[in-house]
């Protein structure tokens, strides 16, 4: 048997790729080109030999700073192009390649030119805005001044022309001044006109009223045109205001409040002729500035368009250069200071490709000395690397989200590809809903080439990444829906007529009473006649509950069997004898036996109570089973299985720690430096669990760990089996929800002879199906299937304490690394 299994070909994805720890000795003149070629290949994970140094203490810090500065400039260009509404060319350009130094000079020139153009444009825009505001203020404030009479004077002439009869004018209210016969309205009334953002008007008016204690008159009118903010380039709504007041102190208060609120004030002459003359002059200057602004924008857009042609290429080039120098900073100089020394991990299959790339780098850089590439021994565990494709990638990420596989241990994703969508479908089984999911998955797959190049939102990115998971989930949902015979909760006679018919002609309600079996069982799935019958719920609950237990026990046994293959692969006979064997015995003595009883009951049609059998197997194992006996010899078999389960617990707990202690004592007894005399060959053939305790073996710690593991497995065997009943619970909930929406929404509304009610009922049914059954229920079943795989299945064999292979690759560079 062992020879047969050894001769089996290795299964893809079953175990991670074999890795080699390699050392590179690269001459300085070919270092940059060599690392660039390795980045294009993407099969070598460099080890940071300068981890104890800060980024500013590394060798190539200046080059990294230069690349970071160029990245900042390129981001600036990209923002400017985006604000201008232009599109940078995503197509490859045919312009010749430029060196990094030449590109740095070009970027500096382009940045200085753009900054200068932006500054000029901002000044022109500010001048344009001031003139436009002045024009609007002239138009609006003139109406206030004309309606208020000719008693007001211009703010520009206030200091020369305003006078008062006595000091009372400064403190008296405007109303008292108007009513007091001894004081002329023309003597002390002043005004300030200006413009402010519409969002600040209310607070501005309140602040003025409180500061002036009511001794002012505030008029406002909305501006007819929106004004562009030169900084944010957004259009802002403005409001023209005129404040009438009295006194010099009031004037200083109002000006300070205007400055605090960002209000601009402009002088408006009293004379209508002067107003018209100034308005004409302002209009002429506005036309000139507008023409100048348009010419400046055209020139700026032309410069941005020329940058946009090569922007994508420049960004990619700078990103690669920065990544190369970041990687070079992880290397060390040798003692001669003429070569760089690097270390890292690579898959064994990639060694030939890496050597070819390094030879090409030596040739292209005209180096007189070749690059030395040789394999070394490493004390640390290698990284985990699985070669996936677009189909298996999503399933591998589901497993990796729980934990990265330990190097060379069994990979659960090999089985997750099928078991995950199948367990999802057991909970989601409805072939109508499955068809809806299938259509969505097919749309994503059909457009994958287009969607793969677009920047998607988080939700769409998640759907796109799991498109093949969604495809299999939908196919298995159709399959399980056909078994449950549910199409939006409605049964159909797809595979032939029902096995049941009315007992006689008096049977009026064929769905509830009087049905008898008259032919062979329905050929596939649940008979449609069960739907609506009085025994529908007890029958389907019994079916799905027992099916959940069978699936759960099968998957947990699969997990324990995988632990055997792990132990066998790593050569740990201790784990096979004292972990795998008692675990498989314990689980199947109890729940494997329960699964056998379920199958026998289904096959024989017995009315035995399995609850009673399992409970009294523990309470009264020698008691006669009576009518609950399913087969001959059941009672002695139960006693044997119970004894085996009781023996399996100490079998798991005690032998392994004591054997590990004996192995450790024998190995080091009488030898102070025994580990130095141990050859690599001995280490390879020695059990893995014993190798871990050579230097520091703590028996109490090992025993406690084994005790925890044993207790966890014994309790987990019960709780995990019960946890698989979620398959039944979710399936029941999905079926009942579908039934409620179909009968209480669609059929109920269809019972009315009113088109509006029918359309409303159809809309509510469609909404409930799409958002509750196809979104919320899908997510719920997905999360429960995830839990069953992460906890119930993987905890039987999966350590998940490895670390991922992250090679230096240009293909994985993102904008976040700029």
MARMAR-20221 format. One record per residue (C-alpha): x, y, z. Coordinates in steps of 0.5 Angstrom, whole numbers, padded with zeros to 4 digits. Example, Ala and Ser with C-alpha at 12.3 -4.5 7.8 and 13.67 -1.06 7.14 Angstrom:
% MARMAR-20221
R	px	py	pz
R	0025	-0009	0016 $
R	0027	-0002	0014 $
END
This chain:
% MARMAR-20221
R	px	py	pz
R	0000	0000	0000 $
R	0006	0005	0002 $
R	0009	0003	-0004 $
R	0003	0004	-0009 $
R	0002	0011	-0005 $
R	0009	0013	-0006 $
R	0009	0012	-0014 $
R	0003	0016	-0014 $
R	0004	0023	-0018 $
R	0004	0029	-0014 $
R	-0002	0033	-0014 $
R	-0002	0040	-0017 $
R	-0004	0045	-0011 $
R	-0004	0039	-0006 $
R	0003	0042	-0003 $
R	0006	0048	-0004 $
R	0012	0049	-0009 $
R	0019	0046	-0006 $
R	0023	0052	-0005 $
R	0031	0054	-0005 $
R	0035	0059	-0001 $
R	0040	0062	-0005 $
R	0045	0067	-0005 $
R	0047	0072	-0010 $
R	0054	0075	-0011 $
R	0053	0081	-0016 $
R	0058	0086	-0019 $
R	0056	0093	-0018 $
R	0056	0095	-0025 $
R	0051	0090	-0027 $
R	0047	0090	-0020 $
R	0042	0095	-0023 $
R	0040	0091	-0029 $
R	0040	0084	-0026 $
R	0035	0086	-0020 $
R	0031	0089	-0026 $
R	0031	0083	-0030 $
R	0029	0079	-0024 $
R	0023	0084	-0023 $
R	0021	0082	-0030 $
R	0021	0075	-0028 $
R	0018	0075	-0021 $
R	0021	0069	-0018 $
R	0025	0071	-0013 $
R	0024	0074	-0006 $
R	0029	0078	-0003 $
R	0031	0077	0004 $
R	0033	0084	0008 $
R	0040	0084	0010 $
R	0039	0091	0013 $
R	0033	0090	0017 $
R	0037	0093	0023 $
R	0038	0100	0019 $
R	0033	0105	0018 $
R	0031	0107	0011 $
R	0036	0113	0011 $
R	0042	0109	0013 $
R	0041	0105	0007 $
R	0046	0105	0001 $
R	0041	0107	-0004 $
R	0037	0112	0000 $
R	0039	0118	-0005 $
R	0036	0114	-0011 $
R	0030	0112	-0007 $
R	0029	0120	-0005 $
R	0030	0122	-0013 $
R	0025	0117	-0015 $
R	0020	0119	-0009 $
R	0021	0126	-0012 $
R	0019	0124	-0019 $
R	0013	0120	-0017 $
R	0011	0126	-0013 $
R	0011	0131	-0020 $
R	0008	0125	-0024 $
R	0002	0125	-0019 $
R	0002	0133	-0019 $
R	0001	0132	-0027 $
R	-0004	0127	-0026 $
R	-0008	0131	-0022 $
R	-0007	0137	-0026 $
R	-0009	0133	-0032 $
R	-0015	0130	-0029 $
R	-0018	0137	-0026 $
R	-0017	0140	-0034 $
R	-0022	0134	-0036 $
R	-0016	0131	-0040 $
R	-0015	0124	-0041 $
R	-0008	0121	-0041 $
R	-0006	0116	-0046 $
R	-0007	0109	-0044 $
R	-0004	0106	-0050 $
R	0004	0105	-0051 $
R	0007	0110	-0054 $
R	0013	0109	-0059 $
R	0017	0115	-0057 $
R	0025	0113	-0055 $
R	0026	0111	-0048 $
R	0030	0116	-0044 $
R	0035	0115	-0038 $
R	0033	0116	-0031 $
R	0037	0123	-0030 $
R	0034	0125	-0037 $
R	0027	0124	-0035 $
R	0029	0128	-0028 $
R	0031	0134	-0032 $
R	0024	0134	-0036 $
R	0020	0133	-0030 $
R	0023	0139	-0027 $
R	0022	0143	-0033 $
R	0015	0141	-0034 $
R	0013	0142	-0027 $
R	0016	0149	-0026 $
R	0013	0151	-0033 $
R	0006	0148	-0030 $
R	0007	0152	-0023 $
R	0008	0158	-0027 $
R	0002	0158	-0031 $
R	-0002	0156	-0025 $
R	0000	0162	-0022 $
R	-0001	0167	-0027 $
R	-0008	0164	-0029 $
R	-0009	0164	-0021 $
R	-0007	0172	-0021 $
R	-0011	0173	-0028 $
R	-0017	0169	-0025 $
R	-0017	0173	-0018 $
R	-0017	0180	-0022 $
R	-0023	0177	-0027 $
R	-0027	0175	-0020 $
R	-0025	0182	-0017 $
R	-0028	0186	-0023 $
R	-0034	0181	-0024 $
R	-0036	0182	-0017 $
R	-0035	0190	-0018 $
R	-0039	0190	-0024 $
R	-0045	0186	-0020 $
R	-0044	0190	-0014 $
R	-0045	0196	-0018 $
R	-0051	0193	-0021 $
R	-0054	0191	-0015 $
R	-0052	0196	-0010 $
R	-0055	0202	-0015 $
R	-0062	0200	-0014 $
R	-0061	0200	-0006 $
R	-0058	0207	-0007 $
R	-0063	0210	-0012 $
R	-0069	0207	-0008 $
R	-0066	0210	-0001 $
R	-0066	0217	-0004 $
R	-0060	0221	-0005 $
R	-0058	0222	0002 $
R	-0052	0217	0002 $
R	-0045	0218	-0001 $
R	-0040	0214	-0003 $
R	-0035	0210	0002 $
R	-0029	0213	-0003 $
R	-0031	0220	-0001 $
R	-0033	0219	0006 $
R	-0028	0222	0010 $
R	-0028	0228	0006 $
R	-0036	0229	0005 $
R	-0039	0227	0012 $
R	-0040	0231	0018 $
R	-0045	0231	0024 $
R	-0048	0236	0028 $
R	-0046	0233	0035 $
R	-0043	0227	0038 $
R	-0050	0224	0039 $
R	-0050	0222	0032 $
R	-0045	0216	0033 $
R	-0049	0213	0038 $
R	-0056	0214	0036 $
R	-0060	0209	0032 $
R	-0062	0210	0025 $
R	-0069	0211	0026 $
R	-0068	0216	0031 $
R	-0063	0220	0026 $
R	-0069	0220	0021 $
R	-0074	0222	0026 $
R	-0070	0227	0030 $
R	-0071	0234	0027 $
R	-0065	0237	0029 $
R	-0060	0232	0025 $
R	-0060	0232	0017 $
R	-0060	0225	0014 $
R	-0055	0227	0010 $
R	-0050	0229	0015 $
R	-0048	0222	0018 $
R	-0051	0217	0014 $
R	-0045	0212	0011 $
R	-0045	0206	0007 $
R	-0041	0200	0005 $
R	-0043	0196	-0001 $
R	-0039	0189	-0002 $
R	-0040	0182	-0004 $
R	-0040	0175	0000 $
R	-0041	0168	-0001 $
R	-0049	0166	0000 $
R	-0047	0161	0005 $
R	-0045	0166	0010 $
R	-0050	0171	0009 $
R	-0054	0169	0015 $
R	-0049	0169	0020 $
R	-0046	0175	0017 $
R	-0052	0179	0018 $
R	-0053	0177	0025 $
R	-0046	0178	0027 $
R	-0047	0185	0024 $
R	-0053	0187	0028 $
R	-0050	0184	0035 $
R	-0044	0188	0034 $
R	-0047	0195	0032 $
R	-0053	0193	0037 $
R	-0058	0194	0032 $
R	-0055	0201	0029 $
R	-0055	0199	0022 $
R	-0059	0198	0016 $
R	-0057	0191	0012 $
R	-0060	0190	0005 $
R	-0058	0184	0000 $
R	-0059	0181	-0007 $
R	-0057	0175	-0010 $
R	-0052	0175	-0015 $
R	-0054	0174	-0022 $
R	-0048	0170	-0024 $
R	-0044	0164	-0020 $
R	-0036	0166	-0019 $
R	-0031	0161	-0020 $
R	-0026	0160	-0014 $
R	-0019	0160	-0017 $
R	-0016	0155	-0012 $
R	-0022	0150	-0012 $
R	-0024	0151	-0019 $
R	-0031	0151	-0016 $
R	-0037	0155	-0018 $
R	-0039	0159	-0012 $
R	-0046	0163	-0011 $
R	-0045	0170	-0008 $
R	-0050	0175	-0005 $
R	-0049	0183	-0006 $
R	-0050	0187	0001 $
R	-0050	0194	0003 $
R	-0050	0196	0010 $
R	-0052	0203	0012 $
R	-0049	0206	0019 $
R	-0047	0212	0022 $
R	-0040	0213	0026 $
R	-0033	0212	0025 $
R	-0032	0207	0030 $
R	-0038	0203	0027 $
R	-0034	0203	0020 $
R	-0028	0200	0023 $
R	-0032	0195	0026 $
R	-0036	0193	0020 $
R	-0029	0193	0016 $
R	-0026	0188	0021 $
R	-0033	0183	0021 $
R	-0032	0183	0013 $
R	-0025	0181	0013 $
R	-0027	0176	0018 $
R	-0032	0173	0014 $
R	-0028	0174	0007 $
R	-0033	0179	0004 $
R	-0030	0183	-0001 $
R	-0033	0191	-0001 $
R	-0032	0195	-0007 $
R	-0034	0203	-0007 $
R	-0040	0205	-0011 $
R	-0041	0212	-0013 $
R	-0048	0216	-0012 $
R	-0048	0219	-0018 $
R	-0051	0215	-0024 $
R	-0047	0217	-0029 $
R	-0041	0215	-0026 $
R	-0044	0209	-0024 $
R	-0045	0207	-0032 $
R	-0038	0210	-0034 $
R	-0035	0205	-0029 $
R	-0039	0199	-0031 $
R	-0037	0200	-0038 $
R	-0030	0201	-0036 $
R	-0031	0194	-0032 $
R	-0034	0191	-0038 $
R	-0029	0192	-0043 $
R	-0023	0190	-0038 $
R	-0027	0184	-0036 $
R	-0027	0182	-0044 $
R	-0020	0183	-0044 $
R	-0019	0179	-0038 $
R	-0023	0173	-0041 $
R	-0020	0173	-0048 $
R	-0013	0172	-0044 $
R	-0015	0167	-0039 $
R	-0018	0163	-0045 $
R	-0011	0163	-0049 $
R	-0008	0161	-0042 $
R	-0012	0155	-0041 $
R	-0011	0153	-0048 $
R	-0004	0154	-0048 $
R	-0004	0150	-0041 $
R	-0008	0144	-0044 $
R	-0003	0144	-0050 $
R	0002	0143	-0045 $
R	-0002	0138	-0041 $
R	-0004	0134	-0047 $
R	0004	0133	-0049 $
R	0005	0131	-0042 $
R	-0001	0126	-0042 $
R	0002	0122	-0048 $
R	0008	0119	-0044 $
R	0005	0120	-0037 $
R	0003	0113	-0036 $
R	0010	0110	-0039 $
R	0014	0115	-0034 $
R	0010	0113	-0028 $
R	0011	0106	-0030 $
R	0018	0107	-0031 $
R	0019	0111	-0024 $
R	0015	0106	-0020 $
R	0020	0100	-0023 $
R	0026	0104	-0022 $
R	0024	0106	-0014 $
R	0022	0098	-0013 $
R	0029	0097	-0016 $
R	0033	0101	-0011 $
R	0029	0099	-0006 $
R	0031	0092	-0007 $
R	0038	0094	-0008 $
R	0038	0097	-0001 $
R	0036	0090	0002 $
R	0043	0088	-0001 $
R	0050	0088	0003 $
R	0057	0090	0000 $
R	0062	0085	0001 $
R	0069	0086	0004 $
R	0072	0088	-0003 $
R	0066	0094	-0004 $
R	0066	0091	-0011 $
R	0060	0086	-0011 $
R	0053	0086	-0008 $
R	0051	0080	-0004 $
R	0044	0078	-0003 $
R	0040	0073	-0001 $
R	0033	0070	-0002 $
R	0028	0064	-0003 $
R	0026	0062	-0010 $
R	0022	0056	-0012 $
R	0026	0050	-0015 $
R	0023	0050	-0022 $
R	0025	0057	-0023 $
R	0033	0056	-0021 $
R	0034	0055	-0029 $
R	0030	0061	-0031 $
R	0034	0066	-0025 $
R	0040	0064	-0028 $
R	0039	0065	-0035 $
R	0036	0072	-0033 $
R	0043	0073	-0029 $
R	0047	0071	-0035 $
R	0043	0076	-0039 $
R	0044	0082	-0034 $
R	0052	0080	-0034 $
R	0052	0080	-0042 $
R	0048	0087	-0043 $
R	0052	0091	-0038 $
R	0058	0089	-0041 $
R	0061	0086	-0034 $
R	0068	0082	-0034 $
R	0065	0078	-0028 $
R	0059	0074	-0028 $
R	0054	0074	-0022 $
R	0055	0068	-0018 $
R	0048	0064	-0016 $
R	0049	0058	-0011 $
R	0044	0055	-0006 $
R	0045	0055	0001 $
R	0042	0052	0007 $
R	0037	0056	0011 $
R	0035	0055	0019 $
R	0028	0058	0018 $
R	0022	0055	0015 $
R	0021	0057	0007 $
R	0015	0061	0005 $
R	0009	0058	0002 $
R	0008	0059	-0006 $
R	0002	0056	-0010 $
R	0002	0057	-0017 $
R	-0006	0058	-0018 $
R	-0009	0061	-0024 $
R	-0016	0065	-0025 $
R	-0020	0059	-0023 $
R	-0017	0057	-0017 $
R	-0014	0064	-0014 $
R	-0021	0066	-0011 $
R	-0021	0059	-0007 $
R	-0014	0059	-0005 $
R	-0015	0066	-0002 $
R	-0021	0064	0002 $
R	-0016	0059	0005 $
R	-0011	0064	0006 $
R	-0016	0069	0009 $
R	-0016	0064	0015 $
R	-0008	0063	0015 $
R	-0002	0061	0010 $
R	-0001	0054	0010 $
R	0005	0052	0013 $
R	0011	0050	0008 $
R	0009	0043	0004 $
R	0003	0042	0009 $
R	-0004	0039	0005 $
R	-0007	0045	0002 $
R	-0015	0045	0004 $
R	-0016	0049	-0003 $
R	-0016	0043	-0007 $
R	-0022	0040	-0004 $
R	-0025	0047	-0002 $
R	-0026	0048	-0010 $
R	-0032	0043	-0009 $
R	-0034	0043	-0002 $
R	-0035	0050	-0001 $
R	-0040	0051	-0007 $
R	-0043	0045	-0005 $
R	-0044	0046	0002 $
R	-0047	0053	0000 $
R	-0052	0050	-0005 $
R	-0054	0045	0001 $
R	-0056	0052	0005 $
R	-0059	0056	-0002 $
R	-0062	0050	-0006 $
R	-0067	0053	-0011 $
R	-0066	0052	-0018 $
R	-0069	0059	-0020 $
R	-0065	0063	-0015 $
R	-0059	0059	-0018 $
R	-0061	0061	-0025 $
R	-0061	0068	-0023 $
R	-0054	0067	-0019 $
R	-0051	0063	-0026 $
R	-0053	0069	-0030 $
R	-0050	0074	-0026 $
R	-0043	0070	-0026 $
R	-0044	0069	-0033 $
R	-0044	0076	-0034 $
R	-0038	0077	-0030 $
R	-0034	0072	-0034 $
R	-0036	0074	-0041 $
R	-0034	0081	-0039 $
R	-0027	0079	-0035 $
R	-0023	0082	-0040 $
R	-0026	0089	-0040 $
R	-0027	0089	-0032 $
R	-0020	0087	-0031 $
R	-0017	0093	-0034 $
R	-0022	0098	-0030 $
R	-0022	0101	-0023 $
R	-0028	0098	-0020 $
R	-0031	0099	-0013 $
R	-0030	0095	-0007 $
R	-0036	0091	-0008 $
R	-0035	0090	-0015 $
R	-0028	0088	-0014 $
R	-0030	0083	-0009 $
R	-0035	0080	-0014 $
R	-0031	0080	-0020 $
R	-0025	0077	-0016 $
R	-0030	0071	-0014 $
R	-0033	0070	-0021 $
R	-0031	0063	-0021 $
R	-0033	0062	-0014 $
R	-0040	0065	-0016 $
R	-0041	0060	-0022 $
R	-0040	0054	-0018 $
R	-0044	0056	-0013 $
R	-0050	0057	-0018 $
R	-0049	0051	-0021 $
R	-0049	0047	-0015 $
R	-0055	0051	-0012 $
R	-0059	0049	-0019 $
R	-0057	0042	-0017 $
R	-0059	0042	-0010 $
R	-0065	0046	-0012 $
R	-0067	0040	-0017 $
R	-0066	0035	-0011 $
R	-0071	0039	-0006 $
R	-0075	0041	-0012 $
R	-0076	0048	-0011 $
R	-0076	0053	-0016 $
R	-0078	0060	-0013 $
R	-0081	0055	-0007 $
R	-0085	0052	-0013 $
R	-0085	0045	-0014 $
R	-0085	0042	-0021 $
R	-0086	0035	-0024 $
R	-0079	0035	-0028 $
R	-0077	0028	-0028 $
R	-0084	0025	-0029 $
R	-0091	0024	-0025 $
R	-0091	0024	-0018 $
R	-0091	0017	-0014 $
R	-0098	0019	-0010 $
R	-0105	0020	-0012 $
R	-0112	0020	-0009 $
R	-0114	0014	-0005 $
R	-0121	0015	-0009 $
R	-0126	0020	-0012 $
R	-0128	0023	-0006 $
R	-0121	0026	-0005 $
R	-0123	0033	-0006 $
R	-0116	0036	-0004 $
R	-0110	0032	-0007 $
R	-0105	0036	-0003 $
R	-0107	0035	0004 $
R	-0111	0028	0005 $
R	-0112	0022	0002 $
R	-0106	0021	-0002 $
R	-0103	0014	-0003 $
R	-0097	0011	-0006 $
R	-0099	0008	-0013 $
R	-0092	0007	-0017 $
R	-0084	0007	-0016 $
R	-0081	0013	-0012 $
R	-0080	0020	-0016 $
R	-0074	0018	-0020 $
R	-0070	0025	-0018 $
R	-0070	0029	-0012 $
R	-0076	0030	-0007 $
R	-0083	0028	-0010 $
R	-0087	0035	-0012 $
R	-0093	0032	-0008 $
R	-0090	0033	-0001 $
R	-0091	0041	-0002 $
R	-0097	0043	0002 $
R	-0098	0036	0005 $
R	-0099	0036	0013 $
R	-0093	0032	0013 $
R	-0088	0037	0009 $
R	-0085	0040	0014 $
R	-0083	0034	0019 $
R	-0081	0030	0013 $
R	-0076	0035	0010 $
R	-0073	0037	0017 $
R	-0072	0030	0018 $
R	-0069	0029	0011 $
R	-0064	0035	0011 $
R	-0062	0034	0019 $
R	-0060	0027	0017 $
R	-0057	0029	0011 $
R	-0053	0035	0014 $
R	-0050	0030	0019 $
R	-0048	0025	0014 $
R	-0044	0031	0010 $
R	-0041	0034	0017 $
R	-0038	0027	0019 $
R	-0036	0026	0012 $
R	-0032	0032	0011 $
R	-0029	0032	0018 $
R	-0027	0025	0017 $
R	-0024	0028	0011 $
R	-0020	0033	0015 $
R	-0017	0027	0019 $
R	-0015	0023	0013 $
R	-0011	0029	0011 $
R	-0008	0030	0018 $
R	-0005	0023	0016 $
R	-0002	0025	0010 $
R	0001	0031	0013 $
R	0004	0026	0018 $
R	0006	0021	0013 $
R	0009	0027	0009 $
R	0013	0030	0014 $
R	0015	0023	0017 $
R	0012	0023	0024 $
R	0010	0016	0026 $
R	0008	0019	0033 $
R	0003	0023	0030 $
R	0000	0017	0026 $
R	0000	0012	0031 $
R	-0002	0017	0037 $
R	-0006	0022	0034 $
R	-0009	0020	0027 $
R	-0011	0013	0029 $
R	-0015	0015	0036 $
R	-0018	0021	0033 $
R	-0021	0017	0027 $
R	-0023	0011	0032 $
R	-0027	0016	0037 $
R	-0030	0020	0031 $
R	-0033	0014	0028 $
R	-0035	0010	0034 $
R	-0040	0016	0036 $
R	-0042	0020	0030 $
R	-0039	0015	0024 $
R	-0044	0010	0028 $
R	-0050	0015	0028 $
R	-0049	0016	0020 $
R	-0049	0008	0019 $
R	-0056	0008	0023 $
R	-0058	0014	0019 $
R	-0057	0010	0012 $
R	-0060	0004	0015 $
R	-0066	0007	0017 $
R	-0067	0010	0010 $
R	-0065	0004	0007 $
R	-0070	-0001	0011 $
R	-0076	0004	0012 $
R	-0075	0003	0020 $
R	-0079	0007	0025 $
R	-0073	0007	0030 $
R	-0072	0013	0034 $
R	-0065	0015	0033 $
R	-0065	0020	0039 $
R	-0067	0014	0044 $
R	-0061	0010	0041 $
R	-0056	0015	0042 $
R	-0058	0017	0048 $
R	-0058	0010	0052 $
R	-0052	0008	0048 $
R	-0049	0012	0054 $
R	-0054	0012	0059 $
R	-0055	0004	0059 $
R	-0051	0001	0054 $
R	-0053	-0006	0056 $
R	-0060	-0005	0056 $
R	-0065	-0009	0050 $
R	-0066	-0004	0044 $
R	-0073	-0007	0043 $
R	-0077	-0004	0037 $
R	-0071	0001	0036 $
R	-0066	-0004	0034 $
R	-0064	-0004	0027 $
R	-0060	-0010	0025 $
R	-0058	-0016	0029 $
R	-0052	-0015	0034 $
R	-0053	-0008	0035 $
R	-0052	-0008	0042 $
R	-0046	-0011	0043 $
R	-0043	-0007	0037 $
R	-0045	-0001	0041 $
R	-0042	-0003	0047 $
R	-0035	-0004	0043 $
R	-0036	0002	0040 $
R	-0037	0006	0047 $
R	-0031	0002	0049 $
R	-0026	0004	0043 $
R	-0029	0011	0044 $
R	-0027	0011	0052 $
R	-0020	0008	0050 $
R	-0018	0013	0044 $
R	-0018	0019	0049 $
R	-0012	0017	0054 $
R	-0009	0014	0047 $
R	-0009	0021	0045 $
R	-0007	0024	0051 $
R	-0001	0020	0054 $
R	0003	0017	0050 $
R	0006	0022	0045 $
R	0009	0027	0051 $
R	0012	0021	0054 $
R	0015	0018	0048 $
R	0018	0025	0046 $
R	0021	0026	0053 $
R	0024	0019	0052 $
R	0027	0021	0045 $
R	0030	0027	0048 $
R	0033	0024	0054 $
R	0036	0018	0050 $
R	0039	0023	0044 $
R	0042	0028	0049 $
R	0044	0023	0055 $
R	0051	0024	0057 $
R	0053	0029	0051 $
R	0053	0036	0053 $
R	0054	0038	0045 $
R	0050	0032	0042 $
R	0046	0036	0037 $
R	0053	0038	0034 $
R	0054	0031	0032 $
R	0047	0030	0029 $
R	0048	0029	0021 $
R	0043	0032	0017 $
R	0041	0025	0015 $
R	0039	0023	0022 $
R	0035	0030	0022 $
R	0031	0028	0016 $
R	0029	0021	0018 $
R	0027	0023	0025 $
R	0020	0024	0027 $
R	0018	0032	0026 $
R	0015	0032	0032 $
R	0021	0030	0036 $
R	0026	0035	0032 $
R	0022	0041	0035 $
R	0025	0039	0042 $
R	0032	0038	0041 $
R	0035	0044	0045 $
R	0029	0046	0049 $
R	0025	0041	0051 $
R	0020	0042	0057 $
R	0015	0036	0058 $
R	0010	0040	0062 $
R	0009	0045	0056 $
R	0009	0039	0051 $
R	0004	0035	0056 $
R	-0001	0041	0057 $
R	-0001	0042	0050 $
R	-0003	0035	0048 $
R	-0008	0035	0053 $
R	-0011	0042	0050 $
R	-0011	0039	0043 $
R	-0014	0032	0046 $
R	-0020	0036	0050 $
R	-0021	0040	0044 $
R	-0022	0035	0039 $
R	-0026	0031	0044 $
R	-0031	0037	0045 $
R	-0030	0039	0038 $
R	-0033	0032	0035 $
R	-0039	0034	0039 $
R	-0040	0041	0037 $
R	-0037	0041	0030 $
R	-0042	0035	0028 $
R	-0048	0040	0031 $
R	-0045	0046	0028 $
R	-0046	0042	0021 $
R	-0054	0043	0023 $
R	-0053	0050	0020 $
R	-0054	0047	0013 $
R	-0061	0044	0015 $
R	-0063	0051	0019 $
R	-0061	0055	0013 $
R	-0064	0051	0008 $
R	-0070	0051	0012 $
R	-0070	0059	0013 $
R	-0069	0060	0005 $
R	-0075	0055	0003 $
R	-0079	0058	0008 $
R	-0078	0065	0006 $
R	-0079	0064	-0001 $
R	-0085	0061	0000 $
R	-0088	0067	0004 $
R	-0086	0072	-0001 $
R	-0089	0067	-0006 $
R	-0095	0066	-0003 $
R	-0096	0072	0001 $
R	-0094	0077	-0004 $
R	-0094	0075	-0011 $
R	-0101	0070	-0010 $
R	-0104	0075	-0006 $
R	-0103	0081	-0010 $
R	-0105	0076	-0016 $
R	-0112	0075	-0013 $
R	-0114	0082	-0014 $
R	-0117	0084	-0021 $
R	-0113	0090	-0021 $
R	-0107	0092	-0025 $
R	-0104	0097	-0020 $
R	-0105	0092	-0014 $
R	-0102	0086	-0019 $
R	-0096	0091	-0021 $
R	-0094	0093	-0014 $
R	-0094	0086	-0012 $
R	-0090	0084	-0017 $
R	-0085	0089	-0016 $
R	-0085	0087	-0008 $
R	-0084	0080	-0010 $
R	-0078	0082	-0015 $
R	-0075	0087	-0010 $
R	-0075	0081	-0004 $
R	-0072	0076	-0009 $
R	-0067	0080	-0011 $
R	-0065	0084	-0005 $
R	-0067	0079	0001 $
R	-0066	0072	-0002 $
R	-0061	0073	-0008 $
R	-0056	0078	-0004 $
R	-0057	0077	0004 $
R	-0059	0070	0004 $
R	-0053	0069	-0001 $
R	-0048	0073	0004 $
R	-0051	0069	0010 $
R	-0050	0062	0006 $
R	-0043	0064	0004 $
R	-0041	0066	0011 $
R	-0044	0060	0014 $
R	-0040	0055	0009 $
R	-0034	0059	0010 $
R	-0034	0058	0018 $
R	-0035	0050	0016 $
R	-0029	0050	0012 $
R	-0025	0054	0017 $
R	-0027	0051	0023 $
R	-0030	0044	0023 $
R	-0026	0042	0017 $
R	-0019	0045	0017 $
R	-0018	0045	0025 $
R	-0017	0037	0024 $
R	-0011	0038	0020 $
R	-0009	0045	0018 $
R	-0004	0049	0022 $
R	-0004	0055	0018 $
R	0002	0058	0021 $
R	0006	0059	0015 $
R	0008	0066	0011 $
R	0007	0067	0004 $
R	0012	0067	-0002 $
R	0012	0075	-0004 $
R	0017	0075	-0010 $
R	0020	0082	-0012 $
R	0016	0083	-0019 $
R	0014	0089	-0023 $
R	0007	0086	-0024 $
R	0005	0087	-0017 $
R	0007	0094	-0016 $
R	0001	0099	-0015 $
R	0000	0106	-0014 $
R	0001	0105	-0006 $
R	0008	0104	-0007 $
R	0010	0110	-0011 $
END
